[in-house]
Amino acid sequence: MKILIAEDDPVSVKILQFTLQHYGHEVVTSASGTEAWEAFDRDPVRVIVSDWMMPGLDGLELCQKVRQRTKTDYTYFILLTAINTGRDNLRKAMDAGIDDFLTKPLDREAILMRLRVAERILEYTTQIRQLKELIPICMYCKRVRDDTNYWDQVETYIHTHTGSQFSHGICPECFDKQMGGLGRTGLNVTPLP
């Protein structure tokens, strides 16, 4: 993944940069919240690791600007915090849109675990976005065309892409239509409450 680091301490930047590159990630660094915002606004990334207290924009302000940027894929935002961060501050961070926290000094295993969670969440947000976008569906039979040009039932298509399960029923209008106008009264069917 391409990861933006927003950190004003040069030693912390080097440690974090080395760690992320060691795990195979592409890293972009910035020394302030303002510089990080400018880099993100030019070329949005999917993961940001940001210090809380920085010159210019702090980590919360940076996150808020990222969340307010329209037509941008979801960005997973990890905030670097002091060990004794109080609950009120953590609540403020969550309200600003922070996804996760790491304490300083950096624990290499902790960042690896956080990035694996980020990868899963970003994959899910991509799947959801794809489902929200235009889905090619037949106007007659309501089957959906998949990536291999195969026409599938809507339920199969959605299950394949999300794992969702379906239960089937029949709405009153379709029931009447399928019964050829007999409706519920012709069969002495009592509607369920």
N, CA, C and O of each residue as an XYZ file, in Angstrom:
772
protein
N       0.843     -1.186      0.000
C       0.000      0.000      0.000
C       0.882      1.242      0.000
O       2.038      1.211      0.422
N       0.307      2.321     -0.480
C       0.974      3.619     -0.394
C       0.485      4.285      0.887
O      -0.717      4.464      1.087
N       1.429      4.651      1.754
C       1.098      5.174      3.072
C       1.715      6.550      3.247
O       2.891      6.762      2.951
N       0.900      7.487      3.735
C       1.374      8.841      4.025
C       1.675      8.933      5.512
O       0.823      8.630      6.348
N       2.902      9.356      5.836
C       3.303      9.597      7.226
C       3.279     11.097      7.456
O       3.869     11.862      6.692
N       2.591     11.515      8.515
C       2.590     12.913      8.934
C       3.199     12.960     10.325
O       2.534     12.634     11.308
N       4.446     13.360     10.410
C       5.183     13.319     11.680
C       6.275     14.381     11.645
O       7.035     14.465     10.680
N       6.352     15.199     12.709
C       7.338     16.279     12.725
C       8.652     15.893     13.396
O       9.625     16.639     13.287
N       8.714     14.755     14.084
C       9.960     14.315     14.713
C      10.759     13.488     13.705
O      10.311     12.414     13.304
N      11.953     13.977     13.283
C      12.717     13.287     12.238
C      13.105     11.846     12.591
O      13.139     10.988     11.709
N      13.396     11.568     13.864
C      13.768     10.207     14.264
C      12.561      9.278     14.133
O      12.679      8.169     13.613
N      11.405      9.734     14.606
C      10.181      8.922     14.492
C       9.836      8.654     13.036
O       9.408      7.554     12.685
N      10.022      9.665     12.184
C       9.744      9.489     10.754
C      10.628      8.395     10.177
O      10.143      7.514      9.468
N      11.920      8.445     10.476
C      12.859      7.452      9.921
C      12.510      6.035     10.379
O      12.522      5.097      9.581
N      12.197      5.886     11.676
C      11.846      4.560     12.193
C      10.578      4.040     11.519
O      10.523      2.893     11.077
N       9.579      4.887     11.449
C       8.305      4.490     10.838
C       8.478      4.208      9.344
O       7.954      3.221      8.827
N       9.206      5.072      8.664
C       9.450      4.892      7.236
C      10.193      3.583      6.971
O       9.807      2.818      6.088
N      11.239      3.329      7.719
C      12.016      2.094      7.553
C      11.140      0.870      7.803
O      11.184     -0.099      7.046
N      10.343      0.920      8.872
C       9.471     -0.205      9.221
C       8.464     -0.483      8.104
O       8.300     -1.630      7.687
N       7.799      0.553      7.624
C       6.778      0.376      6.583
C       7.392     -0.105      5.267
O       6.826     -0.963      4.590
N       8.544      0.446      4.913
C       9.213      0.000      3.689
C       9.700     -1.440      3.831
O       9.694     -2.201      2.863
N      10.115     -1.807      5.026
C      10.542     -3.183      5.288
C       9.399     -4.163      5.019
O       9.635     -5.275      4.548
N       8.169     -3.757      5.314
C       6.996     -4.597      5.059
C       6.492     -4.471      3.626
O       5.456     -5.040      3.285
N       7.211     -3.734      2.786
C       6.879     -3.659      1.366
C       5.956     -2.530      0.960
O       5.435     -2.534     -0.155
N       5.742     -1.568      1.832
C       4.849     -0.460      1.517
C       5.607      0.709      0.902
O       6.783      0.931      1.192
N       4.920      1.437      0.060
C       5.462      2.685     -0.486
C       5.132      3.786      0.515
O       4.005      3.860      1.006
N       6.101      4.637      0.821
C       5.926      5.629      1.874
C       6.144      7.031      1.338
O       7.091      7.295      0.597
N       5.238      7.932      1.733
C       5.378      9.360      1.470
C       5.435     10.026      2.836
O       4.598      9.747      3.695
N       6.413     10.906      3.049
C       6.551     11.546      4.362
C       6.263     13.034      4.275
O       6.456     13.671      3.239
N       5.794     13.567      5.397
C       5.580     15.009      5.511
C       5.889     15.409      6.949
O       5.663     14.639      7.883
N       6.408     16.619      7.114
C       6.883     17.071      8.422
C       5.862     17.912      9.183
O       6.146     18.387     10.283
N       4.680     18.098      8.608
C       3.636     18.865      9.297
C       2.278     18.409      8.785
O       2.167     17.768      7.740
N       1.256     18.755      9.545
C      -0.101     18.433      9.120
C      -0.485     19.156      7.839
O      -1.175     18.596      6.988
N      -0.043     20.387      7.702
C      -0.341     21.162      6.496
C       0.317     20.529      5.277
O      -0.312     20.383      4.230
N       1.575     20.158      5.416
C       2.297     19.505      4.319
C       1.639     18.162      3.968
O       1.540     17.799      2.796
N       1.194     17.434      4.991
C       0.523     16.147      4.752
C      -0.788     16.359      3.994
O      -1.102     15.605      3.072
N      -1.554     17.383      4.381
C      -2.809     17.657      3.689
C      -2.562     17.995      2.216
O      -3.278     17.520      1.334
N      -1.549     18.816      1.961
C      -1.238     19.186      0.578
C      -0.850     17.955     -0.240
O      -1.264     17.817     -1.391
N      -0.059     17.065      0.352
C       0.336     15.840     -0.343
C      -0.881     14.954     -0.600
O      -1.023     14.394     -1.687
N      -1.756     14.826      0.393
C      -2.957     14.000      0.244
C      -3.904     14.598     -0.789
O      -4.464     13.877     -1.615
N      -4.080     15.904     -0.744
C      -5.001     16.568     -1.671
C      -4.530     16.418     -3.115
O      -5.353     16.303     -4.023
N      -3.206     16.419     -3.340
C      -2.647     16.212     -4.680
C      -2.806     14.773     -5.142
O      -3.155     14.510     -6.293
N      -2.543     13.837     -4.221
C      -2.516     12.420     -4.572
C      -3.007     11.597     -3.377
O      -2.201     11.126     -2.575
N      -4.337     11.424     -3.257
C      -4.887     10.712     -2.093
C      -4.329      9.298     -1.958
O      -4.162      8.580     -2.944
N      -4.047      8.918     -0.722
C      -3.580      7.573     -0.398
C      -4.680      6.885      0.399
O      -5.643      7.524      0.823
N      -4.531      5.577      0.600
C      -5.562      4.823      1.330
C      -5.246      4.684      2.813
O      -6.123      4.314      3.594
N      -3.990      4.979      3.224
C      -3.616      4.870      4.636
C      -2.775      6.087      5.031
O      -1.850      6.482      4.323
N      -3.125      6.668      6.182
C      -2.335      7.759      6.757
C      -1.966      7.363      8.181
O      -2.807      6.900      8.951
N      -0.679      7.555      8.520
C      -0.210      7.397      9.893
C       0.263      8.786     10.310
O       1.222      9.322      9.755
N      -0.426      9.360     11.300
C      -0.166     10.754     11.646
C       0.073     10.931     13.135
O      -0.587     10.311     13.969
N       1.032     11.794     13.449
C       1.224     12.228     14.820
C       0.019     13.076     15.212
O      -0.627     13.679     14.355
N      -0.277     13.120     16.492
C      -1.396     13.930     16.955
C      -1.004     15.406     16.961
O      -1.697     16.240     16.378
N       0.111     15.727     17.624
C       0.533     17.122     17.772
C       1.620     17.439     16.753
O       2.712     16.872     16.783
N       1.287     18.373     15.838
C       2.227     18.787     14.788
C       2.032     20.257     14.499
O       0.996     20.829     14.840
N       3.027     20.879     13.870
C       2.836     22.263     13.429
C       1.816     22.321     12.292
O       1.619     21.349     11.563
N       1.183     23.465     12.160
C       0.140     23.597     11.130
C      -1.095     22.859     11.594
O      -1.578     23.101     12.701
N      -1.607     21.980     10.790
C      -2.746     21.150     11.188
C      -2.270     20.067     12.141
O      -1.231     19.449     11.910
N      -3.025     19.829     13.214
C      -2.680     18.680     14.049
C      -3.323     17.432     13.434
O      -4.018     17.524     12.422
N      -3.093     16.280     14.039
C      -3.588     15.032     13.474
C      -5.104     14.987     13.332
O      -5.621     14.456     12.349
N      -5.826     15.546     14.316
C      -7.295     15.543     14.243
C      -7.794     16.443     13.120
O      -8.709     16.076     12.383
N      -7.195     17.612     12.995
C      -7.599     18.526     11.913
C      -7.296     17.924     10.545
O      -8.082     18.064      9.609
N      -6.160     17.260     10.438
C      -5.809     16.595      9.184
C      -6.841     15.525      8.852
O      -7.298     15.434      7.713
N      -7.205     14.728      9.828
C      -8.196     13.673      9.603
C      -9.534     14.264      9.178
O     -10.183     13.740      8.272
N      -9.948     15.339      9.818
C     -11.220     15.973      9.457
C     -11.200     16.465      8.008
O     -12.187     16.315      7.288
N     -10.091     17.044      7.585
C      -9.990     17.512      6.194
C     -10.034     16.331      5.222
O     -10.658     16.414      4.164
N      -9.371     15.234      5.587
C      -9.390     14.035      4.743
C     -10.818     13.521      4.622
O     -11.255     13.182      3.523
N     -11.556     13.457      5.735
C     -12.928     12.952      5.727
C     -13.873     13.860      4.935
O     -14.852     13.389      4.358
N     -13.576     15.160      4.910
C     -14.444     16.107      4.210
C     -14.153     16.189      2.714
O     -14.946     16.761      1.966
N     -13.043     15.633      2.269
C     -12.682     15.704      0.846
C     -13.653     14.821      0.060
O     -13.759     13.621      0.316
N     -14.350     15.418     -0.887
C     -15.358     14.681     -1.650
C     -14.717     13.826     -2.733
O     -13.589     14.067     -3.162
N     -15.467     12.827     -3.158
C     -15.073     11.928     -4.243
C     -13.689     11.329     -4.016
O     -12.853     11.287     -4.919
N     -13.470     10.867     -2.784
C     -12.196     10.260     -2.406
C     -12.476      8.888     -1.818
O     -13.369      8.744     -0.983
N     -11.726      7.882     -2.240
C     -11.862      6.558     -1.650
C     -11.577      6.650     -0.157
O     -10.851      7.536      0.294
N     -12.157      5.725      0.603
C     -11.973      5.743      2.053
C     -10.493      5.607      2.401
O      -9.775      4.792      1.821
N     -10.057      6.413      3.350
C      -8.677      6.407      3.828
C      -8.670      5.940      5.279
O      -9.375      6.493      6.123
N      -7.874      4.926      5.557
C      -7.729      4.421      6.919
C      -6.737      5.316      7.634
O      -5.620      5.509      7.156
N      -7.132      5.867      8.780
C      -6.340      6.882      9.469
C      -5.899      6.360     10.837
O      -6.725      6.091     11.709
N      -4.577      6.222     11.007
C      -3.983      5.770     12.267
C      -3.315      6.975     12.922
O      -2.507      7.665     12.301
N      -3.661      7.217     14.181
C      -3.125      8.353     14.913
C      -2.069      7.884     15.912
O      -2.306      6.955     16.685
N      -0.899      8.534     15.890
C       0.165      8.249     16.858
C      -0.114      9.067     18.112
O      -0.288     10.284     18.041
N      -0.156      8.390     19.269
C      -0.539      9.055     20.510
C       0.504      8.835     21.591
O       1.343      7.938     21.508
N       0.424      9.690     22.615
C       1.236      9.497     23.815
C       0.617      8.363     24.623
O      -0.570      8.070     24.480
N       1.402      7.738     25.453
C       0.925      6.588     26.228
C      -0.224      6.978     27.153
O      -1.153      6.189     27.323
N      -0.196      8.156     27.751
C      -1.200      8.554     28.739
C      -2.311      9.420     28.162
O      -2.781     10.340     28.831
N      -2.733      9.150     26.955
C      -3.823      9.906     26.354
C      -5.112      9.570     27.093
O      -5.455      8.398     27.253
N      -5.831     10.608     27.544
C      -7.056     10.392     28.316
C      -8.238      9.991     27.447
O      -8.211     10.138     26.225
N      -9.277      9.480     28.103
C     -10.479      9.030     27.391
C     -11.152     10.150     26.618
O     -11.632      9.936     25.505
N     -11.193     11.349     27.200
C     -11.835     12.468     26.507
C     -11.128     12.771     25.187
O     -11.776     13.028     24.172
N      -9.794     12.739     25.210
C      -9.044     12.986     23.977
C      -9.259     11.869     22.961
O      -9.357     12.128     21.762
N      -9.332     10.637     23.436
C      -9.583      9.523     22.520
C     -10.977      9.648     21.899
O     -11.166      9.347     20.721
N     -11.948     10.093     22.697
C     -13.300     10.316     22.163
C     -13.289     11.408     21.093
O     -13.938     11.273     20.055
N     -12.556     12.480     21.346
C     -12.430     13.555     20.356
C     -11.824     13.020     19.062
O     -12.259     13.369     17.965
N     -10.824     12.176     19.208
C     -10.166     11.598     18.031
C     -11.140     10.727     17.244
O     -11.189     10.806     16.017
N     -11.910      9.906     17.936
C     -12.880      9.054     17.253
C     -13.929      9.916     16.548
O     -14.330      9.612     15.425
N     -14.370     10.985     17.203
C     -15.351     11.891     16.587
C     -14.785     12.578     15.348
O     -15.531     12.919     14.430
N     -13.467     12.783     15.321
C     -12.825     13.423     14.166
C     -12.686     12.460     12.983
O     -12.404     12.885     11.863
N     -12.886     11.156     13.238
C     -12.806     10.182     12.150
C     -11.602      9.265     12.211
O     -11.339      8.536     11.255
N     -10.862      9.281     13.312
C      -9.696      8.415     13.462
C     -10.156      6.957     13.500
O     -11.144      6.632     14.158
N      -9.441      6.086     12.795
C      -9.784      4.662     12.767
C      -9.066      3.856     13.830
O      -9.630      2.908     14.376
N      -7.814      4.223     14.134
C      -7.012      3.393     15.024
C      -5.925      4.248     15.675
O      -5.645      5.363     15.234
N      -5.330      3.712     16.716
C      -4.299      4.427     17.474
C      -3.058      3.565     17.630
O      -3.143      2.342     17.740
N      -1.919      4.213     17.638
C      -0.645      3.580     17.987
C       0.021      4.466     19.021
O      -0.021      5.692     18.925
N       0.631      3.839     20.005
C       1.332      4.625     21.010
C       2.809      4.749     20.649
O       3.388      3.894     19.979
N       3.386      5.838     21.116
C       4.819      6.050     20.943
C       5.516      5.560     22.191
O       4.956      5.712     23.276
N       6.692      4.985     22.110
C       7.450      4.724     20.894
C       6.801      3.592     20.081
O       6.076      2.751     20.615
N       7.084      3.603     18.800
C       6.456      2.687     17.858
C       6.840      1.234     18.127
O       8.013      0.909     18.311
N       5.836      0.378     18.145
C       6.021     -1.065     18.256
C       5.826     -1.635     16.852
O       4.737     -1.531     16.287
N       6.864     -2.229     16.292
C       6.814     -2.719     14.908
C       5.731     -3.767     14.695
O       5.071     -3.764     13.656
N       5.537     -4.654     15.649
C       4.487     -5.674     15.513
C       3.106     -5.032     15.536
O       2.203     -5.468     14.822
N       2.941     -4.000     16.353
C       1.646     -3.320     16.448
C       1.292     -2.650     15.118
O       0.149     -2.734     14.670
N       2.253     -1.995     14.493
C       1.955     -1.344     13.205
C       1.629     -2.378     12.145
O       0.764     -2.138     11.302
N       2.297     -3.518     12.165
C       2.002     -4.582     11.208
C       0.560     -5.069     11.384
O      -0.163     -5.244     10.403
N       0.148     -5.285     12.625
C      -1.225     -5.737     12.880
C      -2.231     -4.683     12.431
O      -3.248     -5.018     11.824
N      -1.957     -3.417     12.723
C      -2.885     -2.342     12.343
C      -3.022     -2.253     10.820
O      -4.112     -2.016     10.299
N      -1.914     -2.445     10.123
C      -1.947     -2.361      8.657
C      -2.696     -3.540      8.044
O      -3.329     -3.393      6.999
N      -2.631     -4.693      8.674
C      -3.403     -5.834      8.176
C      -4.897     -5.578      8.338
O      -5.689     -5.920      7.459
N      -5.280     -4.977      9.459
C      -6.682     -4.587      9.661
C      -7.078     -3.545      8.616
O      -8.156     -3.623      8.027
N      -6.198     -2.574      8.394
C      -6.471     -1.534      7.396
C      -6.692     -2.140      6.020
O      -7.615     -1.740      5.310
N      -5.860     -3.097      5.633
C      -6.013     -3.741      4.326
C      -7.383     -4.397      4.189
O      -8.035     -4.266      3.153
N      -7.823     -5.109      5.238
C      -9.133     -5.771      5.185
C     -10.255     -4.754      5.076
O     -11.167     -4.915      4.264
N     -10.194     -3.711      5.887
C     -11.259     -2.703      5.863
C     -11.287     -1.980      4.523
O     -12.363     -1.723      3.984
N     -10.128     -1.653      3.984
C     -10.090     -0.974      2.691
C     -10.615     -1.877      1.583
O     -11.258     -1.399      0.649
N     -10.349     -3.175      1.677
C     -10.887     -4.116      0.687
C     -12.411     -4.128      0.760
O     -13.081     -4.125     -0.273
N     -12.965     -4.141      1.976
C     -14.419     -4.133      2.133
C     -15.033     -2.832      1.623
O     -16.083     -2.851      0.980
N     -14.382     -1.701      1.907
C     -14.939     -0.434      1.425
C     -14.914     -0.374     -0.100
O     -15.805      0.213     -0.713
N     -13.901     -0.976     -0.713
C     -13.838     -1.028     -2.172
C     -14.977     -1.878     -2.714
O     -15.614     -1.507     -3.699
N     -15.235     -3.013     -2.081
C     -16.336     -3.875     -2.512
C     -17.673     -3.163     -2.380
O     -18.517     -3.262     -3.270
N     -17.872     -2.453     -1.291
C     -19.120     -1.726     -1.087
C     -19.273     -0.644     -2.146
O     -20.354     -0.468     -2.708
N     -18.189      0.084     -2.420
C     -18.254      1.131     -3.441
C     -18.624      0.539     -4.792
O     -19.431      1.113     -5.523
N     -18.036     -0.612     -5.127
C     -18.341     -1.255     -6.400
C     -19.804     -1.660     -6.463
O     -20.433     -1.551     -7.516
N     -20.349     -2.125     -5.353
C     -21.759     -2.507     -5.344
C     -22.665     -1.290     -5.465
O     -23.769     -1.390     -6.002
N     -22.208     -0.138     -4.969
C     -23.005      1.079     -5.074
C     -22.969      1.657     -6.482
O     -23.885      2.367     -6.896
N     -21.907      1.348     -7.212
C     -21.787      1.876     -8.567
C     -22.715      1.123     -9.506
O     -23.410      0.195     -9.092
N     -22.722      1.511    -10.725
C     -23.590      0.924    -11.723
C     -23.328     -0.570    -11.875
O     -22.201     -0.994    -12.131
N     -24.384     -1.356    -11.714
C     -24.305     -2.800    -11.892
C     -25.097     -3.130    -13.155
O     -26.273     -2.777    -13.249
N     -24.470     -3.809    -14.137
C     -25.192     -4.137    -15.373
C     -26.244     -5.223    -15.116
O     -25.911     -6.366    -14.800
N     -27.501     -4.849    -15.255
C     -28.596     -5.768    -14.964
C     -29.572     -5.795    -16.144
O     -29.888     -4.755    -16.722
N     -30.043     -6.990    -16.490
C     -30.996     -7.148    -17.582
C     -32.337     -6.545    -17.174
O     -32.848     -6.825    -16.089
N     -32.896     -5.723    -18.041
C     -34.157     -5.066    -17.705
C     -35.351     -6.022    -17.753
O     -36.434     -5.677    -17.279
N     -35.169     -7.219    -18.320
C     -36.275     -8.173    -18.401
C     -36.190     -9.239    -17.311
O     -37.117     -9.389    -16.515
N     -35.095     -9.971    -17.274
C     -34.999    -11.095    -16.331
C     -34.308    -10.720    -15.024
O     -34.302    -11.513    -14.082
N     -33.725     -9.519    -14.951
C     -33.066     -9.000    -13.750
C     -31.803     -9.762    -13.359
O     -31.383     -9.713    -12.203
N     -31.196    -10.466    -14.315
C     -29.907    -11.090    -14.035
C     -28.809    -10.046    -14.198
O     -28.974     -9.066    -14.924
N     -27.680    -10.268    -13.511
C     -26.566     -9.317    -13.494
C     -25.388     -9.908    -14.260
O     -25.060    -11.085    -14.115
N     -24.757     -9.061    -15.082
C     -23.575     -9.498    -15.832
C     -22.349     -9.323    -14.952
O     -22.117     -8.252    -14.392
N     -21.559    -10.402    -14.836
C     -20.346    -10.308    -14.024
C     -19.148     -9.929    -14.890
O     -19.293     -9.628    -16.075
N     -17.966     -9.948    -14.284
C     -16.747     -9.523    -14.976
C     -16.357    -10.431    -16.137
O     -15.604    -10.019    -17.020
N     -16.866    -11.670    -16.143
C     -16.524    -12.603    -17.220
C     -17.617    -12.671    -18.279
O     -17.626    -13.576    -19.113
N     -18.534    -11.713    -18.243
C     -19.634    -11.602    -19.189
C     -20.656    -12.730    -19.024
O     -21.372    -13.068    -19.967
N     -20.718    -13.306    -17.831
C     -21.691    -14.339    -17.507
C     -22.874    -13.676    -16.801
O     -22.684    -12.819    -15.938
N     -24.090    -14.072    -17.164
C     -25.293    -13.481    -16.577
C     -25.754    -14.348    -15.406
O     -26.087    -15.520    -15.579
N     -25.768    -13.752    -14.212
C     -26.078    -14.443    -12.974
C     -27.321    -13.856    -12.318
O     -27.674    -12.706    -12.578
N     -27.980    -14.627    -11.479
C     -29.077    -14.098    -10.678
C     -28.527    -13.014     -9.757
O     -27.370    -13.086     -9.342
N     -29.330    -12.026     -9.437
C     -28.902    -10.929     -8.571
C     -28.387    -11.481     -7.238
O     -27.359    -11.033     -6.730
N     -29.101    -12.443     -6.685
C     -28.697    -13.010     -5.396
C     -27.307    -13.640     -5.477
O     -26.488    -13.461     -4.576
N     -27.044    -14.370     -6.546
C     -25.741    -15.022     -6.712
C     -24.639    -13.975     -6.843
O     -23.576    -14.103     -6.235
N     -24.898    -12.946     -7.635
C     -23.918    -11.874     -7.835
C     -23.571    -11.204     -6.504
O     -22.395    -11.036     -6.183
N     -24.576    -10.824     -5.738
C     -24.334    -10.135     -4.470
C     -23.667    -11.072     -3.474
O     -22.762    -10.660     -2.749
N     -24.109    -12.344     -3.427
C     -23.479    -13.302     -2.521
C     -21.994    -13.482     -2.853
O     -21.157    -13.528     -1.951
N     -21.672    -13.582     -4.133
C     -20.283    -13.757     -4.556
C     -19.421    -12.569     -4.139
O     -18.269    -12.750     -3.744
N     -19.966    -11.356     -4.221
C     -19.182    -10.160     -3.940
C     -19.194     -9.724     -2.477
O     -18.304     -8.989     -2.049
N     -20.196    -10.169     -1.695
C     -20.272     -9.704     -0.306
C     -20.430    -10.822      0.707
O     -20.177    -10.617      1.894
N     -20.844    -12.004      0.259
C     -21.110    -13.092      1.192
C     -22.505    -13.035      1.784
O     -22.855    -13.878      2.610
N     -23.320    -12.049      1.378
C     -24.683    -11.911      1.905
C     -25.535    -13.106      1.515
O     -25.388    -13.666      0.429
N     -26.425    -13.485      2.416
C     -27.388    -14.549      2.175
C     -28.762    -13.922      1.958
O     -28.998    -12.790      2.381
N     -29.659    -14.635      1.314
C     -30.987    -14.124      1.025
C     -32.049    -15.100      1.491
O     -31.853    -16.314      1.447
N     -33.168    -14.565      1.937
C     -34.359    -15.376      2.168
C     -35.397    -14.829      1.195
O     -35.427    -13.629      0.922
N     -36.230    -15.692      0.682
C     -37.180    -15.265     -0.336
C     -38.602    -15.309      0.187
O     -38.959    -16.162      1.000
N     -39.375    -14.411     -0.276
C     -40.795    -14.326      0.032
C     -41.496    -13.803     -1.207
O     -40.905    -13.741     -2.285
N     -42.751    -13.429     -1.052
C     -43.485    -12.863     -2.184
C     -44.300    -11.687     -1.666
O     -45.010    -11.794     -0.666
N     -44.185    -10.567     -2.364
C     -44.928     -9.385     -1.963
C     -46.399     -9.562     -2.373
O     -46.693    -10.381     -3.244
N     -47.313     -8.821     -1.770
C     -48.744     -8.984     -2.083
C     -49.077     -8.776     -3.566
O     -49.912     -9.494     -4.115
N     -48.434     -7.804     -4.216
C     -48.727     -7.539     -5.627
C     -48.315     -8.714     -6.509
O     -49.064     -9.124     -7.396
N     -47.126     -9.250     -6.265
C     -46.664    -10.394     -7.057
C     -47.499    -11.638     -6.753
O     -47.760    -12.446     -7.644
N     -47.910    -11.787     -5.514
C     -48.762    -12.917     -5.155
C     -50.045    -12.880     -5.983
O     -50.443    -13.883     -6.575
N     -50.691    -11.701     -6.016
C     -51.919    -11.558     -6.799
C     -51.673    -11.823     -8.278
O     -52.477    -12.482     -8.937
N     -50.564    -11.310     -8.796
C     -50.244    -11.506    -10.214
C     -50.002    -12.985    -10.518
O     -50.500    -13.502    -11.518
N     -49.248    -13.661     -9.671
C     -48.923    -15.067     -9.892
C     -50.137    -15.976     -9.748
O     -50.190    -17.043    -10.359
N     -51.087    -15.568     -8.964
C     -52.273    -16.384     -8.758
C     -53.327    -16.101     -9.833
O     -54.456    -16.583     -9.745
N     -52.954    -15.327    -10.835
C     -53.860    -15.063    -11.958
C     -55.112    -14.317    -11.567
O     -56.182    -14.569    -12.121
N     -54.999    -13.412    -10.633
C     -56.141    -12.617    -10.242
C     -56.972    -13.265     -9.151
O     -57.904    -12.637     -8.648
N     -56.670    -14.507     -8.763
C     -57.436    -15.152     -7.700
C     -57.240    -14.425     -6.379
O     -58.152    -14.315     -5.561
N     -56.029    -13.938     -6.199
C     -55.724    -13.189     -4.985
C     -55.838    -14.043     -3.753
O     -55.992    -15.261     -3.835
N     -55.762    -13.412     -2.635
C     -55.819    -14.121     -1.363
C     -57.202    -14.658     -1.065
O     -57.344    -15.708     -0.439
N     -58.223    -13.942     -1.510
C     -59.585    -14.362     -1.183
C     -59.990    -15.624     -1.918
O     -60.762    -16.420     -1.383
N     -59.485    -15.834     -3.148
C     -59.844    -17.021     -3.919
C     -59.262    -18.288     -3.340
O     -59.750    -19.376     -3.646
N     -58.237    -18.189     -2.515
C     -57.599    -19.372     -1.941
C     -57.834    -19.497     -0.445
O     -57.317    -20.400      0.213
N     -58.633    -18.560      0.077
C     -58.849    -18.522      1.520
C     -57.533    -18.473      2.293
O     -57.369    -19.131      3.321
N     -56.591    -17.667      1.763
C     -55.293    -17.502      2.423
C     -55.412    -16.377      3.410
O     -55.854    -15.281      3.064
N     -55.022    -16.637      4.634
C     -55.029    -15.588      5.656
C     -53.661    -14.955      5.684
O     -52.663    -15.632      5.933
N     -53.600    -13.615      5.421
C     -52.293    -12.947      5.443
C     -51.674    -13.029      6.836
O     -52.366    -12.959      7.852
N     -50.359    -13.178      6.851
C     -49.643    -13.180      8.123
C     -49.664    -11.786      8.719
O     -49.651    -10.800      7.983
N     -49.697    -11.685     10.052
C     -49.717    -10.358     10.706
C     -48.428     -9.606     10.467
O     -48.272     -8.481     10.941
